[in-house]
């Protein structure tokens, strides 16, 4: 095995932790799965969901982000 190290901002790390917890996986498992999907072509690494910054850096902000995420990421009208 090889070790790969990187840094994440607070928002990215929180999202990663929450996703891993909700899917009963470790962070390592989630990252390995994401790498495999990206390399195998299941995901577009240029997708704004991976490259864009968080829409809100505050918690509790009511901006309909969970409902209108496509609009914010891709410019689509909801």
Secondary structure, DSSP 8 states (H G I E B T S, - for coil): ---------HHHHHHHHHHHHHTT--HHHHHHHHHHHHHHTSS-TTSHHHHS--S-SSSS--S-TTTSHHHHHH----
